[in-house]
Amino acid sequence: MRGVNARWRGGFAVLALLVVAMLALAACGGEEETTGGGTTGGGDEPKAGGTYNYPLSANPVYLDCLNGNYESEGSQVQHQIFECLMKYVVGEDGNMTAEPGIAESFEVNDDATVFTFKIRQGVTFQPPVSREVTAQDFVDSWNRVTNPENQSYTSYVLAPVEGCGDDGYQTDPEAGLTGVKAIDDATLEVTLRYSFAEFPLTLGHLVSAASPVEYIDEVGAEEFNKKPVGTGPYMVEEWVDNQKVELVKNPDYWDKDNAGYVDRVHMPVYEDTNTMWLEFQKGTLDYTDVPPGQVKAAENNAKVKSGEWTAKKYPTLSTYFIGINMTDKVLGYPAGEKGSLLRQALNLSADKNAVINIVNEGVPLEATTVTPLGLAGYKPDLSPYKYDPEEAKALVEQYGGEVPTLQYWYNTDLGHQKIAEALQAGWKTVGIDVKLSNYEWGTFLDKLMKSNKGTGSQVFRMGWIADYPSLDNFLYPLFQSDQAKTGSFTFYSNEEVDQMLTEARATIEDEQRWAMYNELETIILTDAPCVPLYYYRDFRVTNNRIQGFDHNPIGFTDMWKVWVAK
């Protein structure tokens, strides 16, 4: 929808596919918990050769990075094929950040509106294109992504660039992206519409990757999507719809130190997690999801206990929270102090322990912020509301009179239903009754967008998955006054927060910027437009035939790091 902000167009499409699938098995957060022998190390030195059997949990929708990071399975494939100016890495502190990728280096002007990137020489597109990448390729690729005719679902990532609108589409397709210029083959200059110091962090997002646009024009977009050409260490040999994707090593990959060990990555499609889990147990697969309700059983499996398999909870940059409609006459701004009392009580009596340990088998980690652990600048315990039912009861009594029954909405899913029921029980103990209603995903979002009309939900479930590793990527789209209408659907509005967000985005010095984000998040959480429930983690089981495996906080596996040990 063009009238809705860009994060709705792309990010919530991802949520539709990811959050529901990850619900019972995932949360984002702190220490990785491992059972078994571990697969990130290994006693032997890495060696070349062999096949890695890595299943996909759904048939990919797009392999073309025109819709990079749109849906999880296609994005997993894209991650091996395409590369961007920047690449995401996890530091020794566990935080994910970005470092130069195809860009060798970059410079920024004093007000964080002009970025100049030096393009690494010797980077070539995969066969059959087999030519060197230049700055013009990024000009062409980004213009293709932001051209409204191409209807990219994730073009919003490039929305800061001059020539784009807030939806990530070019405001004048004939002029194109006026803010992107190839100064020469090795120099790309990018001018933004506003100050945004963390812009380079966005450029590890797959939608910003380099593509050979002249080749796409030659073969057509449909054919390119079936067998795309990027610059990465692996290339598509074959995609059989609803069956498998076969990747093979790129013989001309530019980064010889990271060219990959396995010759082939076999990616069969298993839409049924139970079938995937059974195939893994038979030895057909090297990696698996685990069906809901079987996490503890997997952790206690004899092969996990012996070290033949590894069961692990991997942090991801995602948060599950309960939104509160700030335009509601009972809970929101019109209710004034009385509304604030109930919002605080909802926070203080949300039974996160039941949600995490009973409903989600102990996989998630309790959230004390909306921004998850794993982001540079993350600071825990910014919410002033710790679990305290007695204090919540006191606030409800202070409210005075009978508290109206509140409406709680969630999108139709058994996991979301169980979470809603656990919260409902906790809130009831302090004198807050909640009626549960569920809707299919599209209807759910449509109704939330209209919640300021007096007919909407009062409280509702929501999740947020990072597009890129940044505090701003959570705070700006969820709580900036214009964005909160369709980012968090809370209709939160605070002029002080808006001003601080603008100032933080323009602040180049990292520590200073992070401190500003921490301060404004504290203000937001004190206002209580939401109840942070938990950080997602992904629970996965791997065998130890494969070494070097890791599942990064964006949810990707670097296939070029794995090797066959047995």
C-alpha positions as CSV (number, residue, x, y, z in Angstrom):
1,M,0.0,0.0,0.0
2,R,1.5,3.3,-1.1
3,G,-0.2,5.3,1.7
4,V,1.4,3.2,4.4
5,N,5.0,3.6,5.5
6,A,7.7,1.4,3.9
7,R,8.4,-0.8,6.9
8,W,4.8,-2.1,6.5
9,R,5.4,-3.0,2.8
10,G,8.5,-5.0,3.5
11,G,9.1,-5.8,7.1
12,F,5.7,-7.0,8.1
13,A,5.7,-9.2,5.0
14,V,8.8,-10.8,6.5
15,L,7.0,-11.0,9.9
16,A,4.1,-12.8,8.3
17,L,6.4,-15.5,7.2
18,L,9.0,-15.5,10.0
19,V,7.4,-14.5,13.3
20,V,4.6,-17.1,13.1
21,A,7.1,-19.8,12.0
22,M,9.6,-18.9,14.7
23,L,7.1,-18.4,17.5
24,A,7.3,-21.7,19.4
25,L,11.0,-22.2,18.8
26,A,12.6,-18.8,18.8
27,A,13.6,-15.7,20.7
28,C,16.4,-13.2,20.6
29,G,18.8,-12.6,23.4
30,G,21.9,-13.4,25.4
31,E,24.1,-16.3,25.9
32,E,23.9,-19.2,23.4
33,E,22.8,-22.4,25.2
34,T,24.4,-25.5,23.7
35,T,23.7,-29.2,24.4
36,G,26.0,-31.7,22.8
37,G,29.4,-31.5,21.1
38,G,29.2,-28.2,19.4
39,T,29.7,-27.5,15.7
40,T,31.5,-24.3,15.5
41,G,34.9,-25.7,16.3
42,G,36.4,-29.1,15.5
43,G,39.6,-30.9,16.2
44,D,40.7,-31.1,12.6
45,E,41.7,-28.4,10.3
46,P,39.1,-27.4,7.7
47,K,39.3,-29.3,4.5
48,A,37.8,-28.8,1.0
49,G,35.2,-31.0,-0.7
50,G,31.9,-32.7,0.0
51,T,28.3,-31.7,0.3
52,Y,26.4,-29.8,3.0
53,N,22.8,-30.9,3.3
54,Y,20.9,-27.9,4.5
55,P,17.1,-28.0,4.4
56,L,14.8,-25.1,3.6
57,S,11.5,-24.9,5.6
58,A,9.5,-23.5,2.6
59,N,9.9,-23.1,-1.1
60,P,11.8,-19.8,-1.8
61,V,9.8,-17.0,-3.3
62,Y,12.6,-14.9,-4.6
63,L,16.2,-15.6,-5.3
64,D,16.7,-12.2,-7.0
65,C,17.9,-9.6,-4.5
66,L,15.3,-7.2,-5.9
67,N,13.3,-8.6,-3.0
68,G,16.3,-9.2,-0.7
69,N,15.4,-10.3,2.8
70,Y,11.7,-10.5,1.9
71,E,11.2,-14.1,3.1
72,S,13.5,-16.3,5.1
73,E,14.2,-19.2,2.8
74,G,14.9,-17.2,-0.4
75,S,17.0,-14.9,1.7
76,Q,19.1,-17.8,3.0
77,V,19.9,-18.7,-0.6
78,Q,20.5,-15.0,-1.6
79,H,23.0,-14.7,1.3
80,Q,25.3,-17.2,-0.4
81,I,25.0,-15.6,-3.9
82,F,25.0,-11.8,-3.5
83,E,27.2,-9.3,-1.7
84,C,26.8,-5.7,-0.7
85,L,29.0,-2.7,0.0
86,M,29.0,-3.7,3.6
87,K,28.8,-7.2,5.3
88,Y,27.4,-8.2,8.7
89,V,29.8,-9.7,11.2
90,V,29.5,-10.7,14.8
91,G,32.3,-9.3,17.1
92,E,33.9,-10.9,20.1
93,D,31.4,-9.0,22.3
94,G,28.5,-10.9,20.6
95,N,27.2,-7.8,18.9
96,M,26.4,-7.8,15.2
97,T,27.8,-4.8,13.2
98,A,28.8,-4.1,9.6
99,E,32.2,-3.8,8.0
100,P,33.3,-3.1,4.4
101,G,32.4,-5.8,1.9
102,I,32.6,-4.9,-1.8
103,A,33.4,-1.4,-0.4
104,E,37.0,-1.3,0.6
105,S,36.4,1.8,2.7
106,F,34.0,4.8,3.1
107,E,34.0,8.4,4.3
108,V,31.2,10.5,5.7
109,N,30.7,14.3,5.8
110,D,30.2,16.2,9.0
111,D,26.3,16.1,9.0
112,A,26.0,12.4,7.9
113,T,24.3,13.2,4.6
114,V,27.0,12.3,2.1
115,F,28.8,9.0,2.1
116,T,31.7,8.2,-0.3
117,F,32.5,4.5,-0.9
118,K,35.6,3.1,-2.5
119,I,34.8,0.0,-4.5
120,R,37.2,-3.0,-4.1
121,Q,39.0,-3.9,-7.2
122,G,39.0,-7.5,-8.6
123,V,35.4,-8.3,-7.5
124,T,33.7,-10.0,-10.4
125,F,30.2,-11.2,-11.2
126,Q,29.7,-15.0,-11.3
127,P,29.6,-16.8,-14.7
128,P,28.2,-16.3,-17.2
129,V,28.6,-12.5,-16.7
130,S,32.2,-12.8,-15.4
131,R,33.1,-9.1,-15.5
132,E,34.4,-6.8,-12.8
133,V,32.0,-4.9,-10.5
134,T,32.1,-1.1,-10.7
135,A,30.5,1.8,-8.9
136,Q,28.0,2.1,-11.8
137,D,26.6,-1.4,-10.9
138,F,25.4,0.0,-7.6
139,V,23.9,3.0,-9.3
140,D,22.0,0.6,-11.7
141,S,21.1,-1.9,-9.0
142,W,19.7,0.6,-6.6
143,N,17.7,2.3,-9.4
144,R,16.3,-1.0,-10.4
145,V,15.2,-1.7,-6.8
146,T,13.6,1.7,-6.2
147,N,11.9,1.9,-9.6
148,P,8.2,1.7,-8.7
149,E,7.5,-0.4,-11.8
150,N,9.6,-3.3,-10.3
151,Q,7.5,-3.3,-7.0
152,S,10.4,-4.3,-4.7
153,Y,9.0,-5.3,-1.3
154,T,12.1,-4.2,0.5
155,S,13.1,-1.0,-1.3
156,Y,12.3,0.9,1.9
157,V,15.9,0.1,3.0
158,L,17.1,2.7,0.4
159,A,14.4,5.3,1.3
160,P,17.0,7.6,2.9
161,V,18.7,8.2,-0.5
162,E,18.0,11.4,-2.3
163,G,15.4,10.8,-5.0
164,C,13.4,8.3,-2.9
165,G,10.2,8.8,-1.1
166,D,9.4,7.4,2.4
167,D,8.1,4.2,0.7
168,G,11.5,3.5,-0.9
169,Y,10.3,4.2,-4.4
170,Q,11.7,6.9,-6.7
171,T,9.7,10.1,-6.5
172,D,10.5,10.8,-10.2
173,P,11.3,7.6,-12.1
174,E,12.6,9.5,-15.0
175,A,15.2,11.2,-12.9
176,G,15.9,8.1,-10.8
177,L,18.0,8.2,-7.7
178,T,19.6,11.6,-7.9
179,G,21.6,10.9,-4.7
180,V,23.6,8.0,-6.2
181,K,26.5,8.8,-8.5
182,A,29.5,6.9,-9.9
183,I,32.3,9.4,-9.7
184,D,34.5,6.8,-11.4
185,D,34.7,3.0,-11.6
186,A,35.9,2.7,-8.0
187,T,34.1,5.6,-6.3
188,L,30.4,5.7,-5.4
189,E,28.9,8.9,-3.8
190,V,25.6,8.6,-2.0
191,T,23.7,11.7,-0.8
192,L,20.8,11.3,1.6
193,R,17.6,13.2,2.1
194,Y,18.4,13.6,5.8
195,S,21.2,13.0,8.3
196,F,21.6,9.3,9.1
197,A,24.9,8.3,10.6
198,E,24.0,4.6,10.6
199,F,23.3,4.5,6.8
200,P,26.3,2.2,6.2
201,L,24.7,-0.4,8.5
202,T,21.8,-0.6,6.2
203,L,24.0,-1.5,3.3
204,G,24.6,-5.1,4.3
205,H,20.9,-5.7,3.6
206,L,20.5,-7.9,0.6
207,V,18.3,-5.5,-1.3
208,S,21.3,-3.2,-1.7
209,A,23.5,-5.9,-3.3
210,A,25.3,-5.6,-6.6
211,S,23.5,-7.2,-9.6
212,P,24.4,-7.2,-13.3
213,V,21.4,-5.2,-14.5
214,E,22.4,-5.4,-18.2
215,Y,22.3,-9.2,-17.9
216,I,18.9,-9.1,-16.2
217,D,17.6,-7.0,-19.1
218,E,19.0,-9.6,-21.5
219,V,17.6,-12.7,-19.9
220,G,14.5,-11.2,-18.3
221,A,13.6,-10.8,-14.6
222,E,11.7,-14.1,-14.4
223,E,14.7,-16.1,-15.7
224,F,17.1,-14.2,-13.5
225,N,15.0,-15.0,-10.4
226,K,15.3,-18.7,-11.2
227,K,19.1,-18.5,-11.6
228,P,20.5,-15.2,-10.4
229,V,24.0,-14.0,-10.8
230,G,25.8,-12.2,-7.9
231,T,29.4,-11.9,-6.7
232,G,29.2,-14.4,-3.8
233,P,31.2,-17.6,-3.0
234,Y,28.3,-19.9,-4.2
235,M,26.1,-19.8,-7.3
236,V,22.8,-21.4,-8.2
237,E,23.2,-24.6,-10.3
238,E,19.5,-25.5,-10.1
239,W,16.3,-24.5,-8.5
240,V,13.5,-27.1,-8.8
241,D,10.3,-25.4,-7.6
242,N,9.0,-26.9,-4.3
243,Q,11.8,-29.5,-4.3
244,K,15.3,-28.1,-3.9
245,V,17.9,-25.5,-4.6
246,E,21.4,-26.7,-5.5
247,L,24.4,-24.4,-5.0
248,V,27.9,-24.9,-6.2
249,K,31.2,-23.0,-5.6
250,N,31.8,-19.9,-7.6
251,P,35.1,-20.8,-9.5
252,D,36.0,-17.1,-9.9
253,Y,35.3,-15.9,-6.4
254,W,37.4,-12.9,-5.6
255,D,38.0,-13.5,-1.8
256,K,40.2,-16.6,-1.9
257,D,40.4,-16.8,1.9
258,N,36.6,-17.1,2.2
259,A,35.9,-19.0,-1.0
260,G,34.2,-21.9,0.8
261,Y,35.2,-25.5,1.6
262,V,32.2,-27.6,0.5
263,D,31.8,-28.1,-3.2
264,R,28.0,-28.2,-3.0
265,V,25.2,-27.0,-0.8
266,H,22.1,-29.3,-1.2
267,M,19.0,-27.4,0.0
268,P,15.9,-29.7,-0.2
269,V,12.5,-28.2,0.7
270,Y,10.7,-29.6,3.7
271,E,7.6,-27.5,4.6
272,D,6.6,-30.0,7.3
273,T,9.0,-29.6,10.3
274,N,8.1,-33.1,11.5
275,T,9.3,-34.6,8.2
276,M,12.5,-32.5,8.4
277,W,13.2,-33.6,11.9
278,L,12.7,-37.3,10.9
279,E,15.0,-37.0,7.9
280,F,17.7,-35.4,10.1
281,Q,17.4,-38.4,12.5
282,K,17.8,-40.8,9.5
283,G,21.1,-39.0,8.5
284,T,19.7,-37.4,5.3
285,L,20.2,-33.8,6.6
286,D,23.0,-32.1,8.5
287,Y,20.7,-29.5,10.1
288,T,17.1,-29.3,11.3
289,D,14.4,-27.2,12.9
290,V,12.5,-29.0,15.7
291,P,8.7,-29.4,15.8
292,P,6.9,-27.4,18.4
293,G,6.7,-29.2,21.7
294,Q,9.8,-31.3,21.1
295,V,12.5,-28.9,22.2
296,K,13.1,-30.7,25.6
297,A,13.0,-34.1,23.9
298,A,15.6,-32.9,21.4
299,E,17.9,-31.6,24.1
300,N,17.6,-34.9,26.0
301,N,18.1,-37.0,22.9
302,A,20.9,-39.7,23.4
303,K,22.8,-38.5,20.4
304,V,22.8,-34.9,21.7
305,K,23.9,-36.1,25.1
306,S,26.8,-38.1,23.5
307,G,28.0,-35.2,21.4
308,E,27.1,-36.8,18.1
309,W,24.5,-34.0,17.6
310,T,24.4,-30.5,18.9
311,A,21.2,-28.7,20.1
312,K,21.6,-25.0,20.4
313,K,19.6,-21.8,21.0
314,Y,20.9,-19.1,18.7
315,P,20.2,-15.4,19.4
316,T,18.4,-13.5,16.7
317,L,17.7,-9.7,16.5
318,S,14.0,-9.9,17.1
319,T,11.5,-9.0,19.9
320,Y,8.0,-10.2,20.7
321,F,6.0,-7.5,22.4
322,I,2.4,-6.5,23.3
323,G,1.3,-3.2,21.7
324,I,-1.1,-0.8,23.5
325,N,-3.3,1.5,21.4
326,M,-2.4,5.0,22.6
327,T,-5.5,6.5,21.0
328,D,-7.8,4.3,23.1
329,K,-10.1,6.2,25.6
330,V,-9.4,3.7,28.4
331,L,-5.6,3.0,28.0
332,G,-4.2,5.8,25.8
333,Y,-3.7,9.5,25.8
334,P,-7.4,10.5,26.1
335,A,-7.5,8.7,29.5
336,G,-4.6,10.7,30.8
337,E,-3.2,9.5,34.2
338,K,-5.8,6.7,34.5
339,G,-4.7,5.2,31.2
340,S,-1.1,5.4,32.3
341,L,-2.0,3.5,35.5
342,L,-3.5,0.6,33.5
343,R,-0.6,0.5,31.0
344,Q,1.8,0.2,33.9
345,A,-0.3,-2.5,35.5
346,L,-0.3,-4.5,32.3
347,N,3.5,-4.3,32.2
348,L,3.9,-5.2,35.9
349,S,1.6,-8.2,35.7
350,A,2.5,-9.7,32.4
351,D,3.6,-13.3,33.3
352,K,6.6,-13.5,31.1
353,N,7.8,-16.6,32.9
354,A,4.7,-18.6,31.9
355,V,5.0,-17.4,28.3
356,I,8.7,-18.3,28.0
357,N,9.0,-21.5,30.0
358,I,5.6,-23.0,29.7
359,V,4.4,-21.9,26.2
360,N,7.8,-21.6,24.5
361,E,9.7,-24.4,26.2
362,G,12.4,-22.1,27.7
363,V,13.8,-21.1,24.3
364,P,13.2,-17.3,24.4
365,L,14.9,-14.8,26.8
366,E,12.9,-12.3,28.9
367,A,12.9,-8.8,27.3
368,T,13.6,-5.8,29.4
369,T,13.7,-3.5,26.4
370,V,12.3,-3.4,22.9
371,T,15.8,-3.3,21.4
372,P,17.4,-6.8,21.7
373,L,20.7,-8.0,23.0
374,G,23.2,-8.4,20.1
375,L,23.0,-4.8,18.9
376,A,25.9,-2.4,19.4
377,G,24.9,0.0,22.1
378,Y,22.3,-2.3,23.7
379,K,21.5,-1.6,27.3
380,P,19.4,-3.9,29.4
381,D,16.7,-3.1,32.0
382,L,15.6,0.2,30.5
383,S,11.9,-0.6,31.4
384,P,11.1,0.6,34.9
385,Y,8.4,-2.1,35.2
386,K,9.7,-5.4,36.6
387,Y,7.2,-8.2,37.3
388,D,5.4,-7.2,40.4
389,P,1.7,-8.3,40.6
390,E,1.2,-6.7,44.0
391,E,2.3,-3.3,42.7
392,A,0.0,-3.9,39.6
393,K,-2.9,-4.6,42.0
394,A,-2.2,-1.3,43.8
395,L,-2.3,0.6,40.5
396,V,-5.6,-1.0,39.5
397,E,-7.1,0.0,42.9
398,Q,-5.7,3.5,42.4
399,Y,-7.5,3.5,39.0
400,G,-10.7,3.4,41.0
401,G,-14.0,1.9,40.0
402,E,-14.5,-1.1,37.7
403,V,-11.9,-1.6,35.0
404,P,-13.5,-2.2,31.7
405,T,-12.8,-5.5,30.0
406,L,-10.0,-5.0,27.5
407,Q,-9.9,-6.3,23.9
408,Y,-6.8,-8.3,23.0
409,W,-6.1,-9.2,19.4
410,Y,-3.7,-11.6,17.9
411,N,-3.2,-13.1,14.4
412,T,-4.6,-16.7,14.2
413,D,-1.9,-19.2,15.3
414,L,-1.9,-21.7,18.1
415,G,1.3,-20.3,19.6
416,H,0.0,-16.8,19.7
417,Q,-3.2,-18.1,21.3
418,K,-1.3,-19.8,24.1
419,I,0.7,-16.7,24.8
420,A,-2.5,-14.7,24.9
421,E,-4.1,-17.1,27.3
422,A,-1.0,-17.0,29.6
423,L,-1.1,-13.2,29.7
424,Q,-4.8,-13.2,30.2
425,A,-4.5,-15.4,33.3
426,G,-1.8,-13.2,34.8
427,W,-3.7,-10.0,34.2
428,K,-6.8,-11.4,35.7
429,T,-5.1,-12.0,39.0
430,V,-4.6,-8.2,39.4
431,G,-8.1,-7.2,38.4
432,I,-7.7,-6.7,34.6
433,D,-10.0,-8.9,32.5
434,V,-9.1,-9.3,28.8
435,K,-11.2,-10.7,26.0
436,L,-9.2,-12.5,23.3
437,S,-10.0,-12.2,19.6
438,N,-8.0,-13.6,16.6
439,Y,-7.9,-12.8,12.9
440,E,-6.0,-14.0,9.9
441,W,-2.8,-12.1,9.3
442,G,-4.0,-9.7,6.6
443,T,-7.2,-8.8,8.4
444,F,-5.3,-8.5,11.6
445,L,-2.9,-5.8,10.2
446,D,-5.7,-4.0,8.4
447,K,-7.7,-3.7,11.6
448,L,-4.7,-2.5,13.6
449,M,-4.1,0.2,11.0
450,K,-7.6,1.5,11.7
451,S,-7.3,1.2,15.5
452,N,-7.3,5.0,15.9
453,K,-10.9,5.1,14.6
454,G,-12.4,4.1,18.0
455,T,-13.1,0.5,16.9
456,G,-9.7,-1.0,17.2
457,S,-7.9,-3.3,19.6
458,Q,-6.7,-2.0,23.0
459,V,-3.9,-4.5,23.4
460,F,-2.4,-6.8,20.7
461,R,0.6,-9.0,20.0
462,M,3.3,-7.9,17.6
463,G,6.9,-8.7,16.8
464,W,9.8,-7.0,15.2
465,I,12.7,-8.5,13.2
466,A,15.7,-6.4,12.4
467,D,16.3,-5.4,8.8
468,Y,19.8,-4.4,9.8
469,P,21.7,-4.5,13.2
470,S,20.9,-1.1,14.6
471,L,19.1,0.3,17.7
472,D,17.5,2.9,15.3
473,N,16.0,0.1,13.3
474,F,13.8,-0.8,16.3
475,L,13.2,2.6,17.8
476,Y,12.5,4.8,14.8
477,P,10.0,2.7,12.8
478,L,8.2,1.5,16.0
479,F,7.9,4.8,18.0
480,Q,8.6,7.9,15.9
481,S,5.2,9.6,15.8
482,D,4.6,9.3,12.0
483,Q,6.0,5.7,11.8
484,A,4.3,4.3,14.9
485,K,0.9,4.3,13.2
486,T,2.0,1.4,11.0
487,G,5.2,0.3,12.6
488,S,4.1,-0.8,16.0
489,F,0.5,0.1,15.4
490,T,0.5,1.8,18.9
491,F,-0.1,5.3,17.5
492,Y,2.6,6.4,20.1
493,S,3.5,10.1,19.8
494,N,6.0,12.0,21.8
495,E,7.6,15.2,20.5
496,E,10.6,14.9,22.8
497,V,11.3,11.4,21.5
498,D,10.9,12.5,17.9
499,Q,13.5,15.3,18.4
500,M,15.9,13.0,20.1
501,L,15.6,10.4,17.3
502,T,16.4,13.1,14.8
503,E,19.4,14.2,16.8
504,A,20.6,10.6,17.4
505,R,20.4,9.8,13.7
506,A,22.6,12.7,12.9
507,T,25.2,11.9,15.6
508,I,28.3,10.3,14.0
509,E,30.2,9.4,17.2
510,D,29.0,5.9,18.2
511,E,29.1,6.0,22.0
512,Q,27.3,9.4,22.0
513,R,24.6,8.1,19.6
514,W,24.0,4.9,21.5
515,A,23.6,6.8,24.8
516,M,21.0,9.0,23.1
517,Y,19.1,5.9,21.9
518,N,19.2,4.4,25.4
519,E,17.9,7.6,26.9
520,L,15.0,7.9,24.5
521,E,14.1,4.2,24.8
522,T,13.9,4.7,28.5
523,I,11.4,7.5,28.0
524,I,9.4,5.3,25.6
525,L,9.2,2.4,27.9
526,T,8.3,4.6,30.9
527,D,5.4,5.9,28.8
528,A,4.4,2.2,28.4
529,P,3.0,2.0,24.9
530,C,4.0,-1.6,24.8
531,V,4.9,-4.6,27.0
532,P,8.3,-6.2,25.8
533,L,7.8,-9.9,26.3
534,Y,10.9,-11.8,25.0
535,Y,13.8,-11.8,22.7
536,Y,13.6,-14.5,20.1
537,R,16.2,-17.3,19.8
538,D,16.2,-20.0,17.1
539,F,16.5,-23.6,18.4
540,R,18.3,-25.8,16.0
541,V,19.9,-29.2,16.0
542,T,23.0,-30.1,13.8
543,N,25.1,-33.2,13.4
544,N,28.8,-33.0,13.9
545,R,29.6,-34.4,10.4
546,I,29.7,-30.7,9.6
547,Q,32.0,-28.3,11.4
548,G,32.2,-24.5,11.2
549,F,28.4,-24.1,11.4
550,D,26.9,-20.9,12.9
551,H,23.5,-19.3,12.7
552,N,24.0,-15.6,12.9
553,P,21.6,-13.1,14.6
554,I,20.0,-12.1,11.2
555,G,19.2,-15.8,10.8
556,F,21.7,-16.6,8.1
557,T,24.3,-19.4,7.8
558,D,27.6,-18.5,6.1
559,M,27.9,-21.6,3.9
560,W,31.5,-20.7,3.0
561,K,32.6,-21.4,6.6
562,V,31.3,-25.0,6.9
563,W,33.3,-28.1,6.1
564,V,32.8,-31.8,6.1
565,A,34.7,-33.4,9.1
566,K,33.4,-37.0,8.8
